[in-house]
């Protein structure tokens, strides 16, 4: 579908679709967009409220995973130091 954006509208990328050539090989990836109201986009970040919430959620989850990793790393290092002292 082709159309011009009306005043106050913007495009938001919502995904990517991988295309295939007629012979079945992987061709290019094409971005998928939806039309949103420009006022939904926060000027400070350039993101919508939903995008900001998603970024915060993934950031919180990744921070938890990183904390677990560092905790396990410290435990492993302490265990190696104990073994070295006892040897």
C-alpha positions as CSV (number, residue, x, y, z in Angstrom):
1,X,0.0,0.0,0.0
2,X,1.4,3.4,-0.9
3,X,0.2,6.6,0.5
4,X,1.6,9.9,1.8
5,X,1.7,10.6,5.5
6,X,-0.8,13.1,6.7
7,X,0.4,16.0,8.8
8,X,1.0,14.8,12.4
9,X,1.7,11.2,11.3
10,X,5.0,9.3,11.5
11,X,6.3,5.9,10.7
12,X,7.4,3.5,13.4
13,X,9.5,0.4,12.6
14,X,7.8,-2.6,14.1
15,X,9.8,-5.4,12.6
16,X,11.8,-6.8,9.7
17,X,10.7,-9.4,7.2
18,X,13.3,-11.6,5.5
19,X,12.6,-12.1,1.8
20,X,13.6,-15.0,-0.3
21,X,14.7,-15.1,-3.9
22,X,12.7,-17.3,-6.4
23,X,15.4,-20.0,-6.1
24,X,14.9,-20.1,-2.3
25,X,18.1,-18.3,-1.3
26,X,17.9,-15.6,1.3
27,X,17.4,-12.2,-0.2
28,X,17.2,-8.8,1.5
29,X,15.5,-7.9,4.8
30,X,12.7,-5.4,4.5
31,X,11.7,-3.2,7.4
32,X,8.0,-3.2,8.4
33,X,6.4,0.1,9.6
34,X,3.1,1.2,11.1
35,X,1.7,4.7,11.0
36,X,1.5,6.5,14.4
37,X,0.7,10.0,15.5
38,X,3.7,12.2,15.8
39,X,2.6,13.4,19.2
40,X,3.1,9.9,20.6
41,X,6.9,10.3,20.0
42,X,8.7,11.8,23.0
43,X,11.1,14.5,21.7
44,X,13.7,13.7,24.4
45,X,14.3,10.1,23.4
46,X,12.7,9.8,20.0
47,X,10.7,6.8,21.3
48,X,7.1,6.2,22.1
49,X,6.0,5.3,25.7
50,X,5.7,1.6,24.7
51,X,9.2,1.6,23.3
52,X,10.6,3.2,26.4
53,X,8.8,0.7,28.6
54,X,10.2,-2.2,26.5
55,X,13.7,-0.8,26.8
56,X,13.4,-0.5,30.6
57,X,12.0,-4.0,30.9
58,X,14.8,-5.6,28.9
59,X,17.4,-3.4,30.7
60,X,16.1,-4.6,34.1
61,X,16.3,-8.3,32.9
62,X,19.8,-7.9,31.5
63,X,21.0,-6.2,34.6
64,X,19.7,-9.1,36.7
65,X,21.5,-11.6,34.5
66,X,24.7,-9.6,34.7
67,X,24.5,-9.5,38.5
68,X,24.1,-13.3,38.6
69,X,27.1,-13.7,36.3
70,X,29.3,-11.4,38.4
71,X,28.2,-13.1,41.6
72,X,29.1,-16.6,40.1
73,X,32.4,-15.2,38.8
74,X,33.4,-13.9,42.3
75,X,32.4,-17.3,43.8
76,X,34.5,-19.1,41.3
77,X,37.5,-16.8,41.9
78,X,37.2,-17.2,45.7
79,X,37.0,-21.0,45.3
80,X,40.1,-21.0,43.2
81,X,42.0,-18.8,45.7
82,X,41.0,-21.2,48.5
83,X,42.2,-24.2,46.6
84,X,45.5,-22.5,45.8
85,X,46.0,-21.6,49.5
86,X,45.3,-25.2,50.6
87,X,47.6,-26.8,48.0
